Amino acid sequence: MTQEAALNERAERLVRKLEEVRRLHADAPETERRAAFEQALEEELGRVSAADADKVIEEVRARLIRTARDRDQRVEQLERQVREQEATIAELRRSQGPAPERAVVAGPAPDLDAVRAALVQDLEGKPADVSALGLSPADEALYALVAGLIRFTTSYGESRTWILASLGVGAEAQADSVMIKGMQDKAKKSIAACLRGDVGAADSLREELKAYAEFLIGLHESFQHSIDAGTRSLLGELSQQELLEKHKRLVGLDYEAAWKELEGVYARLKDLSRSEIWEQHFLEPFREKMGRKG
């Protein structure tokens, strides 16, 4: 290999190494980046003469200048092509004139009586044939939304009635199965009345939905109340002071009897199931709070 070829090879290798250093230390502080460049130069030029090192540096500088010029020329070429494309597009738009306004053709208005009847049918658990209503795609989507909201509302009402009945709260606590079914169908009947256009049906449904919202809030508040009251009830059974008060003697206290009773209370509480703990300490304060909310 000739001396010139060796210098070119070394210059090429140094350019690649400098590019790699620049990439790896792009976000590093200036001092760290400078030190990395100096280390790369030292590794590549430390074992050659000063004269050869100057030649390598000069070749590297020339290559970097050529690369920068080529990059600038490429950018200018791309910018010129973009300007030419923009001019071509503008000329095409001028030659074609303004875009014609799209005519909006209104379809036939939906038969609202048929839509209401289909929603009532869906409310009764018999899904209607929506395609037979002749609705546009947008109106079909609106129909599906309304039908879904109705199903959610009736399902929520049924669940609310079942929860209140199972917890023994409100009017639901004293209702038999027939009455419960009537309570569960209340929202369904209100919605059906609205769809038929009955007078006052909207106000009735609005009150029903208000009760649904209050139920959800009341459920949360009642559980919070029962947790506090039930916990205090449990701690009261384990109160050493109260046990000692029960076992006062003419002189002093009967600690042995108090301790035995405390052990008995602890054993009894320990053997209670989850439902028994709920019923004995938490259910009544829950009912009390929920009853006020209802």
C-alpha positions in Angstrom: 0.0 0.0 0.0 1.4 3.4 -1.0 1.8 6.1 1.6 -1.0 8.2 0.1 -3.4 5.2 0.2 -2.5 4.6 3.8 -3.2 8.2 4.7 -6.5 8.1 2.9 -7.4 4.9 4.8 -6.5 6.5 8.1 -8.4 9.6 7.3 -11.5 7.6 6.4 -11.2 5.6 9.6 -10.8 8.8 11.6 -13.9 10.4 10.0 -16.0 7.4 10.9 -14.7 7.5 14.5 -15.4 11.2 14.8 -18.9 10.7 13.5 -19.5 7.9 16.0 -18.2 10.1 18.9 -20.5 12.9 17.8 -23.5 10.5 17.7 -22.8 8.9 21.1 -22.1 12.2 22.9 -24.7 14.4 21.2 -26.4 15.2 24.5 -23.3 15.2 26.7 -21.8 18.4 28.2 -19.4 20.3 26.0 -16.3 19.3 28.2 -17.2 15.6 28.0 -17.8 15.8 24.2 -14.5 17.7 23.7 -12.6 15.1 25.7 -14.1 12.3 23.6 -13.0 13.9 20.4 -9.5 14.4 21.8 -9.3 10.8 22.8 -10.4 9.7 19.3 -7.7 11.9 17.7 -5.1 10.5 20.1 -6.0 6.9 19.3 -5.8 7.4 15.6 -2.9 9.9 15.3 -0.8 9.2 18.4 1.5 6.7 16.7 2.2 8.6 13.5 4.6 11.4 12.8 3.6 15.0 13.1 3.9 15.5 9.4 1.7 12.5 8.6 -0.8 13.6 11.3 -1.1 17.0 9.6 -1.8 15.3 6.3 -4.4 13.1 7.8 -6.0 16.1 9.5 -6.0 18.1 6.2 -7.6 15.1 4.4 -10.3 14.8 7.1 -11.0 18.5 6.9 -11.3 18.3 3.1 -13.7 15.4 3.3 -15.9 17.1 5.9 -16.1 20.2 3.7 -17.1 18.1 0.7 -19.7 16.3 2.8 -21.2 19.5 4.0 -21.3 21.0 0.5 -23.0 17.8 -0.9 -25.6 18.0 1.9 -26.3 21.7 1.3 -26.6 21.0 -2.5 -29.1 18.1 -1.7 -31.1 20.4 0.5 -31.3 23.0 -2.1 -32.3 20.5 -4.7 -35.1 19.2 -2.5 -36.3 22.7 -1.8 -36.3 23.5 -5.5 -38.4 20.3 -6.2 -40.9 21.3 -3.5 -41.3 24.7 -5.0 -41.8 23.2 -8.4 -44.5 20.8 -7.1 -46.3 23.6 -5.3 -46.3 25.7 -8.5 -47.7 22.7 -10.5 -50.5 22.1 -7.9 -51.4 25.8 -7.9 -51.5 25.9 -11.7 -53.8 22.8 -11.7 -56.1 24.4 -9.3 -56.3 27.6 -11.3 -57.0 25.6 -14.5 -59.8 23.6 -12.9 -61.5 26.6 -11.3 -63.3 26.5 -8.0 -64.5 23.2 -6.7 -68.3 22.7 -7.3 -70.3 22.8 -4.1 -71.6 19.4 -3.1 -75.3 19.2 -3.3 -76.9 18.1 0.0 -79.8 15.8 -0.7 -82.1 15.5 2.3 -83.5 12.0 2.8 -87.0 11.4 3.9 -87.8 12.3 7.5 -88.0 9.2 9.7 -91.4 8.0 10.8 -91.2 9.0 14.5 -94.3 7.0 15.4 -92.6 3.9 14.0 -89.4 4.7 15.9 -91.2 5.1 19.2 -93.1 1.9 18.6 -89.8 0.1 17.9 -88.3 1.5 21.1 -91.3 0.3 23.1 -91.0 -3.1 21.5 -87.3 -3.2 22.4 -88.2 -2.0 26.0 -90.4 -5.1 26.3 -87.5 -7.4 25.4 -88.4 -7.9 21.8 -85.7 -6.3 19.7 -87.2 -4.4 16.7 -86.1 -4.7 13.1 -84.3 -1.4 12.8 -83.7 -1.9 9.1 -87.4 -1.8 8.5 -87.6 1.8 9.8 -85.8 3.2 6.8 -83.4 5.2 8.9 -80.2 6.7 7.6 -76.9 5.4 9.0 -76.6 8.4 11.3 -80.2 7.9 12.5 -79.6 4.2 13.0 -76.7 5.1 15.2 -78.8 7.5 17.2 -81.5 4.8 17.6 -79.0 2.4 18.9 -77.7 5.0 21.4 -81.2 5.7 22.7 -82.1 2.0 22.9 -78.9 1.3 24.8 -79.6 4.1 27.3 -83.1 2.8 27.9 -81.8 -0.7 28.5 -79.2 0.6 30.9 -81.8 2.7 32.8 -84.2 -0.2 33.3 -81.4 -2.6 34.3 -80.1 0.0 36.8 -83.7 0.3 38.3 -84.1 -3.4 38.6 -80.7 -3.7 40.4 -81.5 -0.8 42.7 -84.8 -2.4 43.8 -83.1 -5.8 44.3 -80.3 -4.3 46.4 -82.7 -2.3 48.7 -84.9 -5.4 49.1 -82.0 -7.7 50.0 -80.6 -5.2 52.5 -84.1 -4.6 54.0 -84.1 -0.8 53.4 -87.1 1.4 52.5 -90.4 0.3 51.1 -88.6 -2.6 49.3 -87.9 -4.2 52.7 -91.6 -5.0 53.3 -92.5 -5.9 49.7 -93.4 -9.3 48.5 -92.2 -10.8 45.2 -95.1 -9.3 43.2 -94.6 -5.9 44.7 -90.8 -6.1 44.0 -91.6 -6.9 40.3 -93.8 -3.9 40.1 -91.1 -1.7 41.6 -88.5 -3.0 39.2 -90.8 -2.2 36.3 -91.4 1.4 37.4 -88.7 2.9 35.2 -89.8 0.7 32.3 -93.4 2.0 32.6 -92.2 5.6 32.9 -90.1 5.4 29.8 -92.9 3.7 27.8 -95.2 6.5 28.9 -92.7 9.1 27.6 -92.4 7.3 24.3 -96.2 7.3 24.0 -96.3 11.0 24.8 -98.4 10.7 27.9 -99.0 13.9 29.8 -96.7 14.3 32.8 -94.6 11.2 31.9 -91.4 13.2 31.4 -91.7 14.7 34.9 -92.3 11.2 36.4 -89.3 9.8 34.6 -87.2 12.8 35.7 -88.0 12.1 39.4 -87.2 8.4 38.9 -83.8 9.2 37.5 -83.2 11.6 40.3 -83.9 8.9 42.8 -81.4 6.6 41.0 -78.7 9.2 41.3 -79.4 9.7 45.0 -79.4 6.0 45.6 -75.8 5.7 44.3 -74.6 8.5 46.5 -76.6 7.2 49.5 -75.2 3.7 49.0 -71.6 5.1 49.3 -72.4 7.3 52.3 -74.2 4.5 54.1 -71.4 2.1 53.7 -69.0 4.7 55.1 -71.3 5.3 58.0 -71.6 1.6 58.8 -67.9 1.0 58.7 -67.4 3.7 61.3 -70.3 2.6 63.5 -69.7 -1.1 63.2 -66.0 -0.8 64.0 -66.9 1.2 67.1 -69.4 -1.5 68.1 -66.7 -4.2 67.8 -64.2 -2.2 69.8 -66.8 -1.6 72.4 -67.2 -5.3 73.0 -63.5 -5.5 73.6 -63.3 -2.5 75.9 -61.3 -3.5 79.0 -62.7 -0.6 81.0 -66.3 -1.6 80.4 -65.5 -5.2 81.3 -63.9 -4.1 84.5 -66.8 -1.9 85.4 -69.1 -5.0 85.1 -66.9 -6.9 87.6 -66.6 -4.4 90.5 -66.6 -5.9 93.9 -67.2 -4.2 97.2 -63.5 -3.8 97.5 -61.5 -3.6 94.2 -62.2 -5.4 90.9 -62.5 -9.1 90.0 -59.8 -9.1 87.4 -59.9 -12.9 86.9 -63.6 -12.8 86.0 -63.1 -9.8 83.7 -60.3 -11.5 81.9 -62.3 -14.7 81.4 -65.2 -12.7 80.0 -62.8 -10.8 77.6 -61.4 -14.2 76.4 -65.0 -15.4 75.8 -65.9 -12.2 73.8 -62.7 -12.6 71.7 -63.4 -16.3 71.0 -67.0 -15.5 70.0 -66.0 -12.7 67.7 -63.2 -14.8 66.2 -65.7 -17.6 65.3 -68.1 -15.3 63.6 -68.5 -15.6 59.8 -68.2 -12.6 57.6 -72.0 -12.4 57.1 -72.5 -12.7 60.9 -70.1 -9.9 61.6 -71.9 -7.7 59.0 -75.4 -8.5 60.4 -74.4 -8.0 64.1 -72.4 -4.9 63.9 -72.7 -3.2 60.5 -76.1 -3.9 58.9 -78.2 -1.9 61.3 -76.2 1.4 61.0 -76.2 0.9 57.3 -80.0 0.5 57.2 -80.4 3.5 59.5 -78.4 5.8 57.2 -79.8 4.3 53.9 -83.3 4.6 55.3 -82.8 8.4 55.8 -81.4 8.7 52.3 -84.3 6.7 50.8 
